[in-house]
C-alpha cells in the first residue's frame, strides 16, 4: 500500500469512526438546515470546513502553532453547540446568498479549531517523517471524502423524512439541531479543562 493510500485510508476511517462521533455531529449540524436540492451549498460549506482544519492541522503537525489540547477538546463541542443553536433560532427556511456566505465563513473558522484537534492524532502517526506534505494531503482528502459520505447519508435521510414522510422542514431542523445541541452540552461537561 502506498503512503498516499495509507494516509487517505486513515483520514477516511478516522472521520467515519463512530468513536469520533463529535466530528460526525458537527458535520450533521452544518447540514441540518439544508435539503438534498441544496447539495452544492453543502459541498461548498464542507469544503470550507476541510480547508479550515487542513490549515491548522498542517500548522500544528509541523509545530508552527501550539495550543493546549484540553482547550481544543473543549472548544470542539462548543463549535458543535453554537452551530446547532444557530440552526434552532433560524427564522427563514431559505438561505440568502449573504447568509450562505456567513455559514461558509463559520464552517471555515470552526474548521480551524477542529484541525487542531486532529493534529495530535496525525503527529503520532507521522512520527519523525521529514516530509509530510503528501501524508497531510492524503489524510485531508480522506477526511473530505468521509465528510461527503456523512453529508450524503444525512441529506438522503432528510429527503426521506421531509419529502416522503412529510415531516415539516422546520420540525426536522429543530429535532436534529436540538438533539445535537444536547449531546454537545454533555461533551462540553466531559471535556471542561478548568
Biotite code that builds the C-alpha atoms (Angstrom):
import biotite.structure as struc

atoms = struc.array([
    struc.Atom([0.000, 0.000, 0.000], chain_id="A", res_id=1, res_name="UNK", atom_name="CA", element="C"),
    struc.Atom([1.420, 3.404, -0.987], chain_id="A", res_id=2, res_name="UNK", atom_name="CA", element="C"),
    struc.Atom([1.933, 6.203, 1.522], chain_id="A", res_id=3, res_name="UNK", atom_name="CA", element="C"),
    struc.Atom([-0.849, 8.207, -0.126], chain_id="A", res_id=4, res_name="UNK", atom_name="CA", element="C"),
    struc.Atom([-3.292, 5.287, 0.076], chain_id="A", res_id=5, res_name="UNK", atom_name="CA", element="C"),
    struc.Atom([-2.356, 4.603, 3.683], chain_id="A", res_id=6, res_name="UNK", atom_name="CA", element="C"),
    struc.Atom([-2.967, 8.190, 4.859], chain_id="A", res_id=7, res_name="UNK", atom_name="CA", element="C"),
    struc.Atom([-6.059, 8.568, 2.665], chain_id="A", res_id=8, res_name="UNK", atom_name="CA", element="C"),
    struc.Atom([-7.499, 5.465, 4.323], chain_id="A", res_id=9, res_name="UNK", atom_name="CA", element="C"),
    struc.Atom([-6.529, 6.760, 7.783], chain_id="A", res_id=10, res_name="UNK", atom_name="CA", element="C"),
    struc.Atom([-8.299, 10.073, 7.135], chain_id="A", res_id=11, res_name="UNK", atom_name="CA", element="C"),
    struc.Atom([-11.379, 8.338, 5.760], chain_id="A", res_id=12, res_name="UNK", atom_name="CA", element="C"),
    struc.Atom([-11.697, 5.838, 8.599], chain_id="A", res_id=13, res_name="UNK", atom_name="CA", element="C"),
    struc.Atom([-10.876, 8.478, 11.203], chain_id="A", res_id=14, res_name="UNK", atom_name="CA", element="C"),
    struc.Atom([-13.854, 10.603, 10.183], chain_id="A", res_id=15, res_name="UNK", atom_name="CA", element="C"),
    struc.Atom([-16.221, 7.657, 9.732], chain_id="A", res_id=16, res_name="UNK", atom_name="CA", element="C"),
    struc.Atom([-15.231, 6.015, 13.031], chain_id="A", res_id=17, res_name="UNK", atom_name="CA", element="C"),
    struc.Atom([-18.266, 6.116, 15.312], chain_id="A", res_id=18, res_name="UNK", atom_name="CA", element="C"),
    struc.Atom([-15.921, 6.693, 18.263], chain_id="A", res_id=19, res_name="UNK", atom_name="CA", element="C"),
    struc.Atom([-15.166, 10.099, 16.728], chain_id="A", res_id=20, res_name="UNK", atom_name="CA", element="C"),
    struc.Atom([-18.828, 10.995, 16.708], chain_id="A", res_id=21, res_name="UNK", atom_name="CA", element="C"),
    struc.Atom([-18.168, 14.592, 17.718], chain_id="A", res_id=22, res_name="UNK", atom_name="CA", element="C"),
    struc.Atom([-16.918, 15.314, 14.213], chain_id="A", res_id=23, res_name="UNK", atom_name="CA", element="C"),
    struc.Atom([-19.878, 13.480, 12.682], chain_id="A", res_id=24, res_name="UNK", atom_name="CA", element="C"),
    struc.Atom([-22.230, 15.566, 14.861], chain_id="A", res_id=25, res_name="UNK", atom_name="CA", element="C"),
    struc.Atom([-20.590, 18.758, 13.667], chain_id="A", res_id=26, res_name="UNK", atom_name="CA", element="C"),
    struc.Atom([-20.956, 17.822, 10.000], chain_id="A", res_id=27, res_name="UNK", atom_name="CA", element="C"),
    struc.Atom([-24.619, 16.942, 10.575], chain_id="A", res_id=28, res_name="UNK", atom_name="CA", element="C"),
    struc.Atom([-25.165, 20.224, 12.449], chain_id="A", res_id=29, res_name="UNK", atom_name="CA", element="C"),
    struc.Atom([-23.716, 22.072, 9.456], chain_id="A", res_id=30, res_name="UNK", atom_name="CA", element="C"),
    struc.Atom([-26.175, 20.242, 7.162], chain_id="A", res_id=31, res_name="UNK", atom_name="CA", element="C"),
    struc.Atom([-29.297, 20.357, 9.347], chain_id="A", res_id=32, res_name="UNK", atom_name="CA", element="C"),
    struc.Atom([-30.734, 23.436, 7.634], chain_id="A", res_id=33, res_name="UNK", atom_name="CA", element="C"),
    struc.Atom([-30.236, 22.057, 4.134], chain_id="A", res_id=34, res_name="UNK", atom_name="CA", element="C"),
    struc.Atom([-32.125, 19.608, 1.953], chain_id="A", res_id=35, res_name="UNK", atom_name="CA", element="C"),
    struc.Atom([-30.961, 17.364, -0.871], chain_id="A", res_id=36, res_name="UNK", atom_name="CA", element="C"),
    struc.Atom([-31.519, 20.029, -3.536], chain_id="A", res_id=37, res_name="UNK", atom_name="CA", element="C"),
    struc.Atom([-29.069, 22.285, -1.611], chain_id="A", res_id=38, res_name="UNK", atom_name="CA", element="C"),
    struc.Atom([-26.210, 19.826, -2.191], chain_id="A", res_id=39, res_name="UNK", atom_name="CA", element="C"),
    struc.Atom([-23.970, 22.420, -3.901], chain_id="A", res_id=40, res_name="UNK", atom_name="CA", element="C"),
    struc.Atom([-24.165, 24.775, -0.907], chain_id="A", res_id=41, res_name="UNK", atom_name="CA", element="C"),
    struc.Atom([-23.463, 21.890, 1.448], chain_id="A", res_id=42, res_name="UNK", atom_name="CA", element="C"),
    struc.Atom([-20.467, 20.762, -0.621], chain_id="A", res_id=43, res_name="UNK", atom_name="CA", element="C"),
    struc.Atom([-19.001, 24.287, -0.551], chain_id="A", res_id=44, res_name="UNK", atom_name="CA", element="C"),
    struc.Atom([-19.559, 24.507, 3.204], chain_id="A", res_id=45, res_name="UNK", atom_name="CA", element="C"),
    struc.Atom([-17.997, 21.115, 3.958], chain_id="A", res_id=46, res_name="UNK", atom_name="CA", element="C"),
    struc.Atom([-15.038, 22.016, 1.741], chain_id="A", res_id=47, res_name="UNK", atom_name="CA", element="C"),
    struc.Atom([-14.654, 25.331, 3.618], chain_id="A", res_id=48, res_name="UNK", atom_name="CA", element="C"),
    struc.Atom([-14.601, 23.335, 6.845], chain_id="A", res_id=49, res_name="UNK", atom_name="CA", element="C"),
    struc.Atom([-11.987, 20.953, 5.404], chain_id="A", res_id=50, res_name="UNK", atom_name="CA", element="C"),
    struc.Atom([-9.876, 23.891, 4.262], chain_id="A", res_id=51, res_name="UNK", atom_name="CA", element="C"),
    struc.Atom([-10.010, 25.390, 7.758], chain_id="A", res_id=52, res_name="UNK", atom_name="CA", element="C"),
    struc.Atom([-8.994, 22.238, 9.537], chain_id="A", res_id=53, res_name="UNK", atom_name="CA", element="C"),
    struc.Atom([-6.352, 21.459, 6.890], chain_id="A", res_id=54, res_name="UNK", atom_name="CA", element="C"),
    struc.Atom([-4.629, 24.774, 7.649], chain_id="A", res_id=55, res_name="UNK", atom_name="CA", element="C"),
    struc.Atom([-4.394, 24.283, 11.412], chain_id="A", res_id=56, res_name="UNK", atom_name="CA", element="C"),
    struc.Atom([-3.789, 20.547, 11.069], chain_id="A", res_id=57, res_name="UNK", atom_name="CA", element="C"),
    struc.Atom([-0.721, 21.271, 8.946], chain_id="A", res_id=58, res_name="UNK", atom_name="CA", element="C"),
    struc.Atom([0.466, 24.105, 11.181], chain_id="A", res_id=59, res_name="UNK", atom_name="CA", element="C"),
    struc.Atom([0.049, 22.117, 14.389], chain_id="A", res_id=60, res_name="UNK", atom_name="CA", element="C"),
    struc.Atom([1.543, 18.949, 12.910], chain_id="A", res_id=61, res_name="UNK", atom_name="CA", element="C"),
    struc.Atom([4.580, 20.951, 11.766], chain_id="A", res_id=62, res_name="UNK", atom_name="CA", element="C"),
    struc.Atom([4.802, 22.562, 15.248], chain_id="A", res_id=63, res_name="UNK", atom_name="CA", element="C"),
    struc.Atom([4.200, 26.042, 13.819], chain_id="A", res_id=64, res_name="UNK", atom_name="CA", element="C"),
    struc.Atom([1.421, 26.570, 16.347], chain_id="A", res_id=65, res_name="UNK", atom_name="CA", element="C"),
    struc.Atom([0.856, 25.007, 19.706], chain_id="A", res_id=66, res_name="UNK", atom_name="CA", element="C"),
    struc.Atom([-2.429, 25.068, 21.564], chain_id="A", res_id=67, res_name="UNK", atom_name="CA", element="C"),
    struc.Atom([-3.458, 23.411, 24.801], chain_id="A", res_id=68, res_name="UNK", atom_name="CA", element="C"),
    struc.Atom([-5.025, 20.077, 23.751], chain_id="A", res_id=69, res_name="UNK", atom_name="CA", element="C"),
    struc.Atom([-7.506, 20.209, 26.644], chain_id="A", res_id=70, res_name="UNK", atom_name="CA", element="C"),
    struc.Atom([-8.731, 23.603, 25.486], chain_id="A", res_id=71, res_name="UNK", atom_name="CA", element="C"),
    struc.Atom([-9.234, 22.326, 21.928], chain_id="A", res_id=72, res_name="UNK", atom_name="CA", element="C"),
    struc.Atom([-11.071, 19.230, 23.170], chain_id="A", res_id=73, res_name="UNK", atom_name="CA", element="C"),
    struc.Atom([-13.445, 21.593, 24.978], chain_id="A", res_id=74, res_name="UNK", atom_name="CA", element="C"),
    struc.Atom([-13.809, 24.030, 22.066], chain_id="A", res_id=75, res_name="UNK", atom_name="CA", element="C"),
    struc.Atom([-14.800, 21.317, 19.584], chain_id="A", res_id=76, res_name="UNK", atom_name="CA", element="C"),
    struc.Atom([-18.148, 20.604, 21.319], chain_id="A", res_id=77, res_name="UNK", atom_name="CA", element="C"),
    struc.Atom([-18.575, 24.369, 21.796], chain_id="A", res_id=78, res_name="UNK", atom_name="CA", element="C"),
    struc.Atom([-18.448, 24.778, 17.992], chain_id="A", res_id=79, res_name="UNK", atom_name="CA", element="C"),
    struc.Atom([-20.981, 21.961, 17.633], chain_id="A", res_id=80, res_name="UNK", atom_name="CA", element="C"),
    struc.Atom([-23.272, 23.614, 20.187], chain_id="A", res_id=81, res_name="UNK", atom_name="CA", element="C"),
    struc.Atom([-23.040, 27.057, 18.553], chain_id="A", res_id=82, res_name="UNK", atom_name="CA", element="C"),
    struc.Atom([-23.801, 25.589, 15.122], chain_id="A", res_id=83, res_name="UNK", atom_name="CA", element="C"),
    struc.Atom([-26.780, 23.597, 16.410], chain_id="A", res_id=84, res_name="UNK", atom_name="CA", element="C"),
    struc.Atom([-28.083, 26.559, 18.410], chain_id="A", res_id=85, res_name="UNK", atom_name="CA", element="C"),
    struc.Atom([-27.889, 28.860, 15.403], chain_id="A", res_id=86, res_name="UNK", atom_name="CA", element="C"),
    struc.Atom([-29.927, 26.281, 13.450], chain_id="A", res_id=87, res_name="UNK", atom_name="CA", element="C"),
    struc.Atom([-32.591, 26.299, 16.150], chain_id="A", res_id=88, res_name="UNK", atom_name="CA", element="C"),
    struc.Atom([-33.001, 30.071, 16.041], chain_id="A", res_id=89, res_name="UNK", atom_name="CA", element="C"),
    struc.Atom([-33.042, 30.452, 12.263], chain_id="A", res_id=90, res_name="UNK", atom_name="CA", element="C"),
    struc.Atom([-36.341, 32.038, 11.237], chain_id="A", res_id=91, res_name="UNK", atom_name="CA", element="C"),
    struc.Atom([-36.329, 31.733, 7.484], chain_id="A", res_id=92, res_name="UNK", atom_name="CA", element="C"),
    struc.Atom([-36.421, 28.363, 5.718], chain_id="A", res_id=93, res_name="UNK", atom_name="CA", element="C"),
    struc.Atom([-34.448, 29.551, 2.689], chain_id="A", res_id=94, res_name="UNK", atom_name="CA", element="C"),
    struc.Atom([-30.924, 30.842, 2.654], chain_id="A", res_id=95, res_name="UNK", atom_name="CA", element="C"),
    struc.Atom([-29.988, 34.112, 1.029], chain_id="A", res_id=96, res_name="UNK", atom_name="CA", element="C"),
    struc.Atom([-26.589, 34.311, -0.700], chain_id="A", res_id=97, res_name="UNK", atom_name="CA", element="C"),
    struc.Atom([-25.367, 36.553, 2.145], chain_id="A", res_id=98, res_name="UNK", atom_name="CA", element="C"),
    struc.Atom([-26.488, 34.052, 4.797], chain_id="A", res_id=99, res_name="UNK", atom_name="CA", element="C"),
    struc.Atom([-24.798, 31.232, 2.868], chain_id="A", res_id=100, res_name="UNK", atom_name="CA", element="C"),
    struc.Atom([-21.517, 33.173, 2.832], chain_id="A", res_id=101, res_name="UNK", atom_name="CA", element="C"),
    struc.Atom([-21.784, 33.669, 6.599], chain_id="A", res_id=102, res_name="UNK", atom_name="CA", element="C"),
    struc.Atom([-22.309, 29.906, 7.021], chain_id="A", res_id=103, res_name="UNK", atom_name="CA", element="C"),
    struc.Atom([-19.234, 29.212, 4.861], chain_id="A", res_id=104, res_name="UNK", atom_name="CA", element="C"),
    struc.Atom([-17.162, 31.622, 6.993], chain_id="A", res_id=105, res_name="UNK", atom_name="CA", element="C"),
    struc.Atom([-18.304, 29.939, 10.210], chain_id="A", res_id=106, res_name="UNK", atom_name="CA", element="C"),
    struc.Atom([-17.511, 26.494, 8.743], chain_id="A", res_id=107, res_name="UNK", atom_name="CA", element="C"),
    struc.Atom([-14.024, 27.706, 7.802], chain_id="A", res_id=108, res_name="UNK", atom_name="CA", element="C"),
    struc.Atom([-13.428, 29.288, 11.224], chain_id="A", res_id=109, res_name="UNK", atom_name="CA", element="C"),
    struc.Atom([-14.708, 26.275, 13.154], chain_id="A", res_id=110, res_name="UNK", atom_name="CA", element="C"),
    struc.Atom([-12.618, 24.069, 10.869], chain_id="A", res_id=111, res_name="UNK", atom_name="CA", element="C"),
    struc.Atom([-9.537, 25.857, 12.189], chain_id="A", res_id=112, res_name="UNK", atom_name="CA", element="C"),
    struc.Atom([-10.449, 24.682, 15.704], chain_id="A", res_id=113, res_name="UNK", atom_name="CA", element="C"),
    struc.Atom([-11.264, 21.118, 14.660], chain_id="A", res_id=114, res_name="UNK", atom_name="CA", element="C"),
    struc.Atom([-7.976, 20.834, 12.744], chain_id="A", res_id=115, res_name="UNK", atom_name="CA", element="C"),
    struc.Atom([-6.015, 21.425, 15.920], chain_id="A", res_id=116, res_name="UNK", atom_name="CA", element="C"),
    struc.Atom([-7.933, 18.534, 17.478], chain_id="A", res_id=117, res_name="UNK", atom_name="CA", element="C"),
    struc.Atom([-6.737, 16.170, 14.746], chain_id="A", res_id=118, res_name="UNK", atom_name="CA", element="C"),
    struc.Atom([-3.108, 17.304, 14.989], chain_id="A", res_id=119, res_name="UNK", atom_name="CA", element="C"),
    struc.Atom([-2.060, 15.131, 17.934], chain_id="A", res_id=120, res_name="UNK", atom_name="CA", element="C"),
    struc.Atom([-3.529, 12.072, 16.229], chain_id="A", res_id=121, res_name="UNK", atom_name="CA", element="C"),
    struc.Atom([-1.761, 12.804, 12.949], chain_id="A", res_id=122, res_name="UNK", atom_name="CA", element="C"),
    struc.Atom([1.506, 13.809, 14.639], chain_id="A", res_id=123, res_name="UNK", atom_name="CA", element="C"),
    struc.Atom([1.597, 10.448, 16.423], chain_id="A", res_id=124, res_name="UNK", atom_name="CA", element="C"),
    struc.Atom([1.102, 8.670, 13.087], chain_id="A", res_id=125, res_name="UNK", atom_name="CA", element="C"),
    struc.Atom([3.801, 10.640, 11.277], chain_id="A", res_id=126, res_name="UNK", atom_name="CA", element="C"),
    struc.Atom([6.478, 10.104, 13.870], chain_id="A", res_id=127, res_name="UNK", atom_name="CA", element="C"),
    struc.Atom([9.719, 11.686, 12.719], chain_id="A", res_id=128, res_name="UNK", atom_name="CA", element="C"),
    struc.Atom([8.931, 11.877, 8.999], chain_id="A", res_id=129, res_name="UNK", atom_name="CA", element="C"),
    struc.Atom([10.765, 14.821, 7.453], chain_id="A", res_id=130, res_name="UNK", atom_name="CA", element="C"),
    struc.Atom([8.421, 15.382, 4.514], chain_id="A", res_id=131, res_name="UNK", atom_name="CA", element="C"),
    struc.Atom([4.776, 15.261, 5.413], chain_id="A", res_id=132, res_name="UNK", atom_name="CA", element="C"),
    struc.Atom([3.111, 17.156, 2.554], chain_id="A", res_id=133, res_name="UNK", atom_name="CA", element="C"),
    struc.Atom([1.868, 14.014, 0.813], chain_id="A", res_id=134, res_name="UNK", atom_name="CA", element="C"),
    struc.Atom([0.662, 12.480, 4.078], chain_id="A", res_id=135, res_name="UNK", atom_name="CA", element="C"),
    struc.Atom([-1.224, 15.664, 5.041], chain_id="A", res_id=136, res_name="UNK", atom_name="CA", element="C"),
    struc.Atom([-2.777, 15.912, 1.594], chain_id="A", res_id=137, res_name="UNK", atom_name="CA", element="C"),
    struc.Atom([-3.862, 12.269, 1.584], chain_id="A", res_id=138, res_name="UNK", atom_name="CA", element="C"),
    struc.Atom([-5.202, 12.448, 5.140], chain_id="A", res_id=139, res_name="UNK", atom_name="CA", element="C"),
    struc.Atom([-7.225, 15.586, 4.357], chain_id="A", res_id=140, res_name="UNK", atom_name="CA", element="C"),
    struc.Atom([-8.622, 14.152, 1.135], chain_id="A", res_id=141, res_name="UNK", atom_name="CA", element="C"),
    struc.Atom([-9.684, 11.074, 3.118], chain_id="A", res_id=142, res_name="UNK", atom_name="CA", element="C"),
    struc.Atom([-11.373, 13.327, 5.686], chain_id="A", res_id=143, res_name="UNK", atom_name="CA", element="C"),
    struc.Atom([-13.155, 15.282, 2.941], chain_id="A", res_id=144, res_name="UNK", atom_name="CA", element="C"),
    struc.Atom([-14.452, 12.114, 1.263], chain_id="A", res_id=145, res_name="UNK", atom_name="CA", element="C"),
    struc.Atom([-15.610, 10.803, 4.659], chain_id="A", res_id=146, res_name="UNK", atom_name="CA", element="C"),
    struc.Atom([-17.439, 14.055, 5.344], chain_id="A", res_id=147, res_name="UNK", atom_name="CA", element="C"),
    struc.Atom([-19.121, 13.868, 1.949], chain_id="A", res_id=148, res_name="UNK", atom_name="CA", element="C"),
    struc.Atom([-20.309, 10.337, 2.781], chain_id="A", res_id=149, res_name="UNK", atom_name="CA", element="C"),
    struc.Atom([-21.817, 11.624, 6.048], chain_id="A", res_id=150, res_name="UNK", atom_name="CA", element="C"),
    struc.Atom([-23.442, 14.545, 4.212], chain_id="A", res_id=151, res_name="UNK", atom_name="CA", element="C"),
    struc.Atom([-24.930, 12.283, 1.549], chain_id="A", res_id=152, res_name="UNK", atom_name="CA", element="C"),
    struc.Atom([-26.386, 9.909, 4.129], chain_id="A", res_id=153, res_name="UNK", atom_name="CA", element="C"),
    struc.Atom([-27.849, 12.818, 6.094], chain_id="A", res_id=154, res_name="UNK", atom_name="CA", element="C"),
    struc.Atom([-29.284, 14.566, 3.017], chain_id="A", res_id=155, res_name="UNK", atom_name="CA", element="C"),
    struc.Atom([-30.905, 11.328, 1.848], chain_id="A", res_id=156, res_name="UNK", atom_name="CA", element="C"),
    struc.Atom([-32.433, 10.881, 5.318], chain_id="A", res_id=157, res_name="UNK", atom_name="CA", element="C"),
    struc.Atom([-33.640, 14.488, 5.178], chain_id="A", res_id=158, res_name="UNK", atom_name="CA", element="C"),
    struc.Atom([-35.226, 13.813, 1.798], chain_id="A", res_id=159, res_name="UNK", atom_name="CA", element="C"),
    struc.Atom([-36.999, 10.730, 3.157], chain_id="A", res_id=160, res_name="UNK", atom_name="CA", element="C"),
    struc.Atom([-38.321, 12.485, 6.259], chain_id="A", res_id=161, res_name="UNK", atom_name="CA", element="C"),
    struc.Atom([-39.204, 15.856, 4.706], chain_id="A", res_id=162, res_name="UNK", atom_name="CA", element="C"),
    struc.Atom([-40.256, 14.898, 1.177], chain_id="A", res_id=163, res_name="UNK", atom_name="CA", element="C"),
    struc.Atom([-41.655, 11.387, 1.584], chain_id="A", res_id=164, res_name="UNK", atom_name="CA", element="C"),
    struc.Atom([-42.836, 11.094, 5.190], chain_id="A", res_id=165, res_name="UNK", atom_name="CA", element="C"),
    struc.Atom([-43.842, 14.791, 5.090], chain_id="A", res_id=166, res_name="UNK", atom_name="CA", element="C"),
    struc.Atom([-42.199, 15.932, 8.324], chain_id="A", res_id=167, res_name="UNK", atom_name="CA", element="C"),
    struc.Atom([-42.178, 19.729, 8.284], chain_id="A", res_id=168, res_name="UNK", atom_name="CA", element="C"),
    struc.Atom([-38.756, 21.057, 7.314], chain_id="A", res_id=169, res_name="UNK", atom_name="CA", element="C"),
    struc.Atom([-38.764, 23.314, 10.392], chain_id="A", res_id=170, res_name="UNK", atom_name="CA", element="C"),
    struc.Atom([-39.549, 20.376, 12.696], chain_id="A", res_id=171, res_name="UNK", atom_name="CA", element="C"),
    struc.Atom([-36.809, 18.239, 11.108], chain_id="A", res_id=172, res_name="UNK", atom_name="CA", element="C"),
    struc.Atom([-34.288, 21.045, 11.605], chain_id="A", res_id=173, res_name="UNK", atom_name="CA", element="C"),
    struc.Atom([-35.392, 21.631, 15.204], chain_id="A", res_id=174, res_name="UNK", atom_name="CA", element="C"),
    struc.Atom([-35.307, 17.956, 16.215], chain_id="A", res_id=175, res_name="UNK", atom_name="CA", element="C"),
    struc.Atom([-31.891, 17.288, 14.669], chain_id="A", res_id=176, res_name="UNK", atom_name="CA", element="C"),
    struc.Atom([-30.352, 20.528, 15.933], chain_id="A", res_id=177, res_name="UNK", atom_name="CA", element="C"),
    struc.Atom([-31.820, 20.171, 19.438], chain_id="A", res_id=178, res_name="UNK", atom_name="CA", element="C"),
    struc.Atom([-30.511, 16.621, 19.776], chain_id="A", res_id=179, res_name="UNK", atom_name="CA", element="C"),
    struc.Atom([-27.056, 17.710, 18.609], chain_id="A", res_id=180, res_name="UNK", atom_name="CA", element="C"),
    struc.Atom([-27.088, 20.716, 20.963], chain_id="A", res_id=181, res_name="UNK", atom_name="CA", element="C"),
    struc.Atom([-27.967, 18.431, 23.882], chain_id="A", res_id=182, res_name="UNK", atom_name="CA", element="C"),
    struc.Atom([-25.215, 15.945, 23.065], chain_id="A", res_id=183, res_name="UNK", atom_name="CA", element="C"),
    struc.Atom([-22.681, 18.754, 22.638], chain_id="A", res_id=184, res_name="UNK", atom_name="CA", element="C"),
    struc.Atom([-23.576, 20.143, 26.077], chain_id="A", res_id=185, res_name="UNK", atom_name="CA", element="C"),
    struc.Atom([-22.774, 16.736, 27.561], chain_id="A", res_id=186, res_name="UNK", atom_name="CA", element="C"),
    struc.Atom([-19.478, 16.684, 25.630], chain_id="A", res_id=187, res_name="UNK", atom_name="CA", element="C"),
    struc.Atom([-18.621, 20.163, 26.944], chain_id="A", res_id=188, res_name="UNK", atom_name="CA", element="C"),
    struc.Atom([-19.162, 18.990, 30.503], chain_id="A", res_id=189, res_name="UNK", atom_name="CA", element="C"),
    struc.Atom([-16.995, 15.920, 29.903], chain_id="A", res_id=190, res_name="UNK", atom_name="CA", element="C"),
    struc.Atom([-14.144, 17.912, 28.355], chain_id="A", res_id=191, res_name="UNK", atom_name="CA", element="C"),
    struc.Atom([-14.095, 21.040, 30.503], chain_id="A", res_id=192, res_name="UNK", atom_name="CA", element="C"),
    struc.Atom([-10.490, 21.969, 31.045], chain_id="A", res_id=193, res_name="UNK", atom_name="CA", element="C"),
    struc.Atom([-10.710, 24.115, 34.190], chain_id="A", res_id=194, res_name="UNK", atom_name="CA", element="C"),
])
